[in-house]
Amino acid sequence: MTYLQVLLAGGLVGVLYGALRVTSPAPPPVALFGLLGMLLGQSLMGAVL
C-alpha cells in the first residue's frame, strides 16, 4: 500500500468512528505516541531489510 492509500484509509476509519461516536480506548497523547512508535518501527525495519 502506498502512504496515500494508508492515509485515506485512516481518515475513513476516523470519520466512521466519529459518525458512530466510538470513544477512543486510549487517551490522545498515548495514542499519538503509539502511532509514532509504529512509524519509527516501520522506518527502522525498512532500513534494516
MDTraj code that builds the backbone (N, CA, C; nanometers):
import mdtraj as md
import numpy as np

residues = "MET THR TYR LEU GLN VAL LEU LEU ALA GLY GLY LEU VAL GLY VAL LEU TYR GLY ALA LEU ARG VAL THR SER PRO ALA PRO PRO PRO VAL ALA LEU PHE GLY LEU LEU GLY MET LEU LEU GLY GLN SER LEU MET GLY ALA VAL LEU".split()
xyz = np.array([
    [0.0839, -0.1182, 0.0000],
    [0.0000, 0.0000, 0.0000],
    [0.0885, 0.1248, 0.0000],
    [0.0437, 0.2246, -0.0695],
    [0.1170, 0.3499, -0.0683],
    [0.0780, 0.4310, 0.0544],
    [0.1591, 0.5314, 0.0846],
    [0.1300, 0.6154, 0.2001],
    [-0.0020, 0.6892, 0.1822],
    [-0.0350, 0.7275, 0.0595],
    [-0.1612, 0.7969, 0.0339],
    [-0.2799, 0.7052, 0.0622],
    [-0.2708, 0.5799, 0.0225],
    [-0.3775, 0.4845, 0.0497],
    [-0.3946, 0.4633, 0.1996],
    [-0.2834, 0.4523, 0.2706],
    [-0.2894, 0.4329, 0.4148],
    [-0.3499, 0.5553, 0.4823],
    [-0.3112, 0.6737, 0.4367],
    [-0.3651, 0.7973, 0.4926],
    [-0.5156, 0.8053, 0.4691],
    [-0.5590, 0.7732, 0.3483],
    [-0.7020, 0.7757, 0.3181],
    [-0.7791, 0.6716, 0.3986],
    [-0.7219, 0.5533, 0.4153],
    [-0.7884, 0.4501, 0.4953],
    [-0.7997, 0.4938, 0.6406],
    [-0.6954, 0.5534, 0.6940],
    [-0.7002, 0.6031, 0.8315],
    [-0.8027, 0.7138, 0.8480],
    [-0.8087, 0.8027, 0.7500],
    [-0.9091, 0.9093, 0.7548],
    [-1.0505, 0.8550, 0.7487],
    [-1.0726, 0.7535, 0.6652],
    [-1.2046, 0.6913, 0.6552],
    [-1.2449, 0.6265, 0.7869],
    [-1.1527, 0.5563, 0.8487],
    [-1.1813, 0.4943, 0.9782],
    [-1.2100, 0.6019, 1.0826],
    [-1.1347, 0.7114, 1.0789],
    [-1.1593, 0.8213, 1.1722],
    [-1.2978, 0.8810, 1.1555],
    [-1.3397, 0.8984, 1.0307],
    [-1.4731, 0.9522, 1.0032],
    [-1.5802, 0.8540, 1.0513],
    [-1.5599, 0.7250, 1.0265],
    [-1.6566, 0.6252, 1.0728],
    [-1.6669, 0.6234, 1.2247],
    [-1.5521, 0.6291, 1.2917],
    [-1.5527, 0.6328, 1.4378],
    [-1.6282, 0.7560, 1.4872],
    [-1.6057, 0.8701, 1.4223],
    [-1.6752, 0.9921, 1.4619],
    [-1.8248, 0.9828, 1.4377],
    [-1.8628, 0.9252, 1.3236],
    [-2.0051, 0.9119, 1.2901],
    [-2.0757, 0.8171, 1.3859],
    [-2.0059, 0.7122, 1.4280],
    [-2.0650, 0.6149, 1.5201],
    [-2.0453, 0.6535, 1.6661],
    [-1.9738, 0.7655, 1.6880],
    [-1.9456, 0.8170, 1.8229],
    [-1.8755, 0.7136, 1.9107],
    [-1.7796, 0.6439, 1.8507],
    [-1.6996, 0.5459, 1.9232],
    [-1.5910, 0.6223, 1.9994],
    [-1.5777, 0.5939, 2.1273],
    [-1.4738, 0.6613, 2.2044],
    [-1.3415, 0.5866, 2.1884],
    [-1.2351, 0.6612, 2.1935],
    [-1.1025, 0.6033, 2.1790],
    [-1.0669, 0.5235, 2.3034],
    [-1.0070, 0.4056, 2.2867],
    [-0.9692, 0.3258, 2.4030],
    [-0.8470, 0.3821, 2.4761],
    [-0.7748, 0.4728, 2.4126],
    [-0.6549, 0.5305, 2.4748],
    [-0.6654, 0.6829, 2.4717],
    [-0.6110, 0.7492, 2.5733],
    [-0.6086, 0.8955, 2.5696],
    [-0.5268, 0.9436, 2.4495],
    [-0.5597, 1.0582, 2.3926],
    [-0.4903, 1.1051, 2.2712],
    [-0.3377, 1.1062, 2.2794],
    [-0.2748, 1.1536, 2.3890],
    [-0.1268, 1.1506, 2.3897],
    [-0.0706, 1.0087, 2.3806],
    [-0.1341, 0.9136, 2.4468],
    [-0.0882, 0.7742, 2.4424],
    [-0.1043, 0.7196, 2.3008],
    [-0.2166, 0.7501, 2.2380],
    [-0.2409, 0.7028, 2.1017],
    [-0.1388, 0.7617, 2.0050],
    [-0.1064, 0.8900, 2.0210],
    [-0.0091, 0.9528, 1.9316],
    [0.1302, 0.8934, 1.9499],
    [0.1689, 0.8642, 2.0727],
    [0.2985, 0.8007, 2.0951],
    [0.3007, 0.6599, 2.0352],
    [0.1891, 0.5899, 2.0416],
    [0.1807, 0.4579, 1.9795],
    [0.1963, 0.4652, 1.8286],
    [0.1301, 0.5640, 1.7677],
    [0.1439, 0.5829, 1.6229],
    [0.2869, 0.6208, 1.5852],
    [0.3491, 0.7049, 1.6656],
    [0.4878, 0.7422, 1.6407],
    [0.5784, 0.6192, 1.6492],
    [0.5541, 0.5338, 1.7469],
    [0.6322, 0.4111, 1.7607],
    [0.6168, 0.3198, 1.6405],
    [0.4939, 0.3093, 1.5887],
    [0.4719, 0.2263, 1.4703],
    [0.5452, 0.2834, 1.3495],
    [0.5414, 0.4148, 1.3346],
    [0.6095, 0.4791, 1.2223],
    [0.7603, 0.4597, 1.2313],
    [0.8165, 0.4790, 1.3503],
    [0.9606, 0.4588, 1.3681],
    [0.9997, 0.3136, 1.3457],
    [0.9190, 0.2215, 1.3948],
    [0.9466, 0.0795, 1.3747],
    [0.9451, 0.0416, 1.2283],
    [0.8482, 0.0966, 1.1547],
    [0.8409, 0.0686, 1.0115],
    [0.9626, 0.1244, 0.9395],
    [1.0044, 0.2440, 0.9775],
    [1.1219, 0.3048, 0.9148],
    [1.2475, 0.2249, 0.9439],
    [1.2624, 0.1813, 1.0693],
    [1.3804, 0.1026, 1.1057],
    [1.3838, -0.0302, 1.0328],
    [1.2686, -0.0960, 1.0216],
    [1.2656, -0.2247, 0.9519],
    [1.2974, -0.2065, 0.8041],
    [1.2504, -0.0960, 0.7461],
    [1.2817, -0.0688, 0.6066],
    [1.4307, -0.0455, 0.5851],
    [1.4957, 0.0169, 0.6829],
    [1.6386, 0.0446, 0.6726],
    [1.7205, -0.0838, 0.6944],
    [1.6738, -0.1715, 0.7824],
    [1.7474, -0.2946, 0.8139],
    [1.7312, -0.3984, 0.7041],
    [1.6109, -0.4118, 0.6516],
    [1.5867, -0.5131, 0.5485],
    [1.6110, -0.4511, 0.4159],
])
top = md.Topology()
chain = top.add_chain()
for i, resn in enumerate(residues, 1):
    res = top.add_residue(resn, chain, resSeq=i)
    for name in ("N", "CA", "C"):
        top.add_atom(name, md.element.get_by_symbol(name[0]), res)
traj = md.Trajectory(xyz[None], top)
